[in-house]
Amino acid sequence: MGWLFFKKTQIAIRSARVSDSHDIAALHSEGGFSGSWSVEEIESLIADRAVITDIACDSRKIEILFGFVMSRCAADEAEILTIVTGRKSRGKGFGRRLLEAHLPKLAGFGVKTLYLEVEEDNKPARALYEKMGFVTAGIRKGYYRKPDGSFANALIMKLGLDSL
């Protein structure tokens, strides 16, 4: 009987390409958002010079995507538009790895302050952001519409990138 050895998946972080738009749209639809972005919307965002998109992928097969983060820059500020890891990839540290690569890239583009919005009840996401140093800067009451028609608050969080 032969032995099979399975290597742990090694992830790589790379910049998104327009050709990734279909896979990014599929991942975004797994994010639990009230509305998913279309392939065309994602293509437009990736083509926008003010938008920085990084992908977590398999280091041996870079066309296999595990997650992505997308931020829009304006002067010395940026906002994370979305960060998503696929359902099968959650809980494996891919979101943290994405942010660890993305934040210095934004700082390299001159971004001093990064903002994001997160649903107040999204404990895993909030824990990640807090570990990365984000602090709550405000709240948007009833910002997110839930599938049952109710509304959830969004926390506005920010992070200074001066030290990166």
C-alpha positions as CSV (number, residue, x, y, z in Angstrom):
1,M,0.0,0.0,0.0
2,G,1.4,3.4,-1.0
3,W,1.3,6.4,1.2
4,L,-0.3,9.6,0.1
5,F,1.0,12.9,1.4
6,F,-1.1,16.0,1.2
7,K,0.7,19.3,1.4
8,K,-1.0,22.1,3.4
9,T,-2.3,24.7,1.0
10,Q,0.2,27.5,0.6
11,I,-1.4,30.9,-0.2
12,A,0.0,33.7,-2.2
13,I,-1.3,37.2,-2.3
14,R,-1.3,38.9,-5.7
15,S,-3.0,41.9,-7.4
16,A,-6.3,41.2,-9.1
17,R,-6.6,41.2,-12.9
18,V,-9.7,42.0,-14.9
19,S,-9.6,38.3,-15.9
20,D,-10.3,37.4,-12.3
21,S,-13.7,39.3,-12.3
22,H,-15.9,36.2,-12.7
23,D,-14.2,34.4,-9.8
24,I,-14.3,37.6,-7.7
25,A,-18.0,38.0,-8.4
26,A,-18.6,34.4,-7.3
27,L,-16.6,34.9,-4.1
28,H,-18.5,38.2,-3.4
29,S,-21.8,36.3,-3.7
30,E,-20.6,34.0,-0.9
31,G,-20.0,37.0,1.4
32,G,-23.5,37.2,2.9
33,F,-24.1,40.7,1.6
34,S,-27.6,41.8,0.8
35,G,-26.6,42.5,-2.8
36,S,-23.7,40.9,-4.8
37,W,-21.7,42.8,-7.3
38,S,-22.0,41.9,-11.0
39,V,-19.0,40.8,-13.1
40,E,-19.3,44.1,-14.9
41,E,-19.2,46.1,-11.7
42,I,-16.1,44.2,-10.5
43,E,-14.4,44.7,-13.9
44,S,-15.0,48.4,-13.6
45,L,-13.6,48.6,-10.1
46,I,-10.5,46.6,-11.0
47,A,-9.9,48.9,-14.0
48,D,-10.3,52.0,-11.7
49,R,-6.8,53.3,-10.9
50,A,-8.0,54.5,-7.5
51,V,-9.1,50.9,-6.5
52,I,-6.5,48.4,-5.1
53,T,-7.6,44.8,-5.2
54,D,-5.6,42.0,-3.7
55,I,-6.4,38.3,-4.0
56,A,-5.5,35.3,-1.8
57,C,-4.8,32.4,-4.1
58,D,-3.2,28.9,-4.1
59,S,0.5,29.5,-4.5
60,R,0.8,26.6,-7.0
61,K,-2.3,27.4,-9.0
62,I,-2.8,31.2,-8.9
63,E,-6.1,30.9,-10.7
64,I,-7.7,29.3,-7.6
65,L,-9.0,32.1,-5.4
66,F,-9.7,31.9,-1.7
67,G,-10.6,35.5,-1.0
68,F,-10.0,39.1,-1.9
69,V,-9.9,42.6,-0.5
70,M,-10.8,45.8,-2.4
71,S,-10.0,49.3,-1.3
72,R,-10.7,52.7,-2.9
73,C,-8.1,55.4,-2.4
74,A,-8.7,59.2,-2.3
75,A,-5.8,61.5,-1.5
76,D,-4.3,60.2,1.8
77,E,-7.3,58.1,2.8
78,A,-8.8,54.8,1.7
79,E,-11.8,52.7,2.4
80,I,-12.1,49.0,2.3
81,L,-15.0,48.5,-0.1
82,T,-15.2,44.8,0.6
83,I,-13.2,41.9,2.0
84,V,-14.4,38.3,1.4
85,T,-13.1,34.8,1.9
86,G,-15.0,31.9,0.3
87,R,-17.1,29.7,2.5
88,K,-14.7,26.8,2.3
89,S,-11.7,29.1,3.1
90,R,-13.1,30.7,6.3
91,G,-11.4,30.3,9.6
92,K,-8.0,29.6,8.0
93,G,-6.4,33.0,8.4
94,F,-6.8,34.1,4.8
95,G,-8.5,37.3,5.8
96,R,-5.7,38.2,8.1
97,R,-3.1,37.4,5.5
98,L,-4.9,39.5,2.9
99,L,-4.9,42.5,5.3
100,E,-1.3,41.9,6.2
101,A,-0.3,42.3,2.6
102,H,-2.9,44.9,1.6
103,L,-2.2,47.5,4.4
104,P,1.5,48.1,3.6
105,K,0.6,48.3,-0.1
106,L,-2.0,51.1,0.7
107,A,0.6,52.8,2.9
108,G,3.0,52.6,-0.1
109,F,0.5,54.6,-2.2
110,G,0.5,57.3,0.5
111,V,-2.6,56.3,2.4
112,K,-2.4,57.5,6.0
113,T,-5.9,56.5,7.2
114,L,-7.9,53.5,6.2
115,Y,-11.7,53.1,6.9
116,L,-14.1,50.3,6.7
117,E,-17.7,49.5,7.7
118,V,-18.7,46.3,9.4
119,E,-22.0,45.0,10.6
120,E,-22.1,45.5,14.3
121,D,-23.1,41.8,15.0
122,N,-20.3,40.4,12.7
123,K,-18.1,39.2,15.6
124,P,-15.5,37.3,13.5
125,A,-14.9,40.3,11.2
126,R,-14.8,42.7,14.1
127,A,-12.3,40.5,16.0
128,L,-10.0,40.4,12.9
129,Y,-10.2,44.2,12.4
130,E,-9.5,44.8,16.1
131,K,-6.5,42.4,16.1
132,M,-5.2,44.4,13.1
133,G,-5.5,47.6,15.1
134,F,-8.7,49.1,13.8
135,V,-10.7,51.2,16.3
136,T,-14.4,52.2,16.2
137,A,-14.8,55.7,14.9
138,G,-18.6,55.9,14.6
139,I,-21.8,54.1,13.9
140,R,-24.4,54.1,11.1
141,K,-27.8,53.2,12.5
142,G,-29.8,50.8,10.3
143,Y,-27.2,50.8,7.5
144,Y,-27.4,47.2,6.4
145,R,-30.6,45.5,5.3
146,K,-30.8,41.9,6.5
147,P,-32.4,39.1,4.5
148,D,-35.5,39.1,6.8
149,G,-36.1,42.8,6.0
150,S,-34.8,44.2,9.3
151,F,-31.8,46.5,9.5
152,A,-28.4,46.3,11.3
153,N,-26.1,48.9,12.4
154,A,-22.7,49.4,10.8
155,L,-19.6,50.3,12.8
156,I,-17.2,52.7,11.1
157,M,-13.7,51.6,11.9
158,K,-10.4,53.3,11.1
159,L,-6.7,52.5,11.2
160,G,-3.7,54.8,10.9
161,L,-1.2,53.5,8.4
162,D,1.6,55.9,9.3
163,S,3.6,53.3,11.2
164,L,3.6,50.8,8.3
